[in-house]
Amino acid sequence: MKKSSISLTLSLCLLALFLGACRRDLGTAQGVVEEFVDQHYVHINLQKAREYAVGLALEKINEEIRLTSGQTIDAATRKPRVHYRLLEKKNGEQRASFIYEGTIQAEDAPEFSRRWLILARKEGDQWRVANFTEYD
């Protein structure tokens, strides 16, 4: 094998390994909760966030969808930049809770922070977001 071929193969293997490591484990409570947070708060994709919700969380997402119907959120929409970090987690066999701090940066507005309490529960063999609350 040529040196450039080996180098390319190695680079592709490393890239695949890196991308695989970056994927969230949706078989865990934290993985599902962080995917929900990404879809709901970061990407503002309520339809996708709904896929990870049950119970009261699902009712809240459905209400948000109803309230925002007719409002197009697409590539042209000026979305805020949202970053978050995990502050606290409590894991159980069937239930888990997480507190995140989100930092929101919107164009022409001062940066602000919110905390999100996200509760997850196991539904069969899958974790789902059961409730979420925002506070200062």
N, C-alpha and C positions, 0 to 999 in steps of 0.2 A: 504494500500500500504506500502511496506517495505521502510525503510529509504533510502537504496541504490537505489531503484527504483525511488523514488522521486528525489533524487540527480541527477541521470542519466537523467531523464526527464527534469529537470530544466536546466542542463548543455546543453542538446541538443537544448532546446528552446532558450537559450541565444546564442548559436553558430549560429543557424538559423537567429536570429535577427541581430547578428553582421554581418554575411555574406550578409544579405539583405541590411543592411545599407551601406556596402562597394560597392555595385553595383552602377554603374553610371546611372544617369537618362538620357537615350538616347532620351527623349522627350524634352530636353533643348539644347540650343545652346552650352553651356559650356560642357555638358555631351558628346555630339557628337564630339566636338573639342578635348576634352581630350582623347576620345577613338581613334580618328585619330592620335593624337600625340603619344599615346602609341604604336599603330600599326606601324606607319611610323618611328618614331625615336627610341623608346625603344626596340621594338621587331623586327624591320626591316622586317615587314611583309607587303610588298607593295600590295599584292593581297587583304589582309584584309583592309588596309587603303583605297584602291580604293572603297570599299563598302560605305564609308562615304563622298565621293568626287563627285562634279559636276563641270561643266564648266572648267575654267582654271586649277583648282586643279586636276581635273580628267585627263586633258591633260598632266599635269606635272607628275602625278603618272604613266600614261601609258608610257611616255617617259623614266622615271626611270626604269620601268619594261623592256622596250626594251633595254636600255643600259646595264642592268645587266643580261639579259637573258644568260643562260649558266653558271652563277655563282651560285653555290649552297650555300644557307644559311640554315644551319641545326644545330643540337645540337653540332656538332663538330666545327662549325665556331666560331672563337674567336671574339665575339661581344663586343663592348664597353659597359660600364655601363653608363646609361643615367638617370639623375635625372632632374626634372624640377619643376619650380614654376611659378605661375601666377603673373605677374607684374601689368597688367592693363586689364580692360575689359570695353567694351561699348556695352550695350544691347539695341536693338530696337525691334519693333514688328516683323519685317521681316528680319532684318540684325543685325549682331553682330560682334565685333572684339575683339581679345584677343592678348595680348603680353605675351609670356612666356620666361623665361630664362632657357636654358638647360645647364647642366654641364655634360661634356663628359669625361669619364675616360677610356682610352685604355691601354692595356698591353704594357709596354715598351715605353710609350709616356707620355709627360706631360699633365696634366688635362687642359681643355680649356672650354670656355663658348661660347654659341651662343644664339642669340635671335630669336624667331620665331613670326612673325606676322601672325595670322590665321584669315581669314575672313569667316564668316558663313552666310548662307541665308536660309530662310525658303522656302522649295519646297513642296507645298501643305500643309500637316500637319506635315512634318518632316524637321528637321534641317539637313543641309549638309555643308561640307567645300567647299567654292567657290574658295578660293585662299589661298596660303601660301607662305611666303617669309622668308628666313634665312638671318641674318646679324650679324656682330660682335657687 
